[in-house]
Amino acid sequence: MVLDVGDNGRGFTVESGAVRSPHTVRGHGLPAIRARVHQLGGTLTIESAPGEGTVLSAEIPLAPTALTAPEAPA
């Protein structure tokens, strides 16, 4: 299953840390979303640029897979 979600908000750069750190001040839940998709055996792609909005694409297998432990914070 593929789920694409996008917005036309302010966007961000990967260097801002919004994707990597679960403790961002801005309150992005992207690390939590990535961890949950990973637990389901899927992948999450994030495309964003300042002033251009953000598009998330989650690809999750429909067949059951072994659950994996969430990634430790960096």
Buried (B, 14 or more C-beta within 10 A) or exposed (E): EEEEEEEEEEBBEEEBBBBBBBEBEEEBEBBEBBBBBBBBBBBBEBEBEEEEBBBBBBBBEEEEEEEEEBEEEE
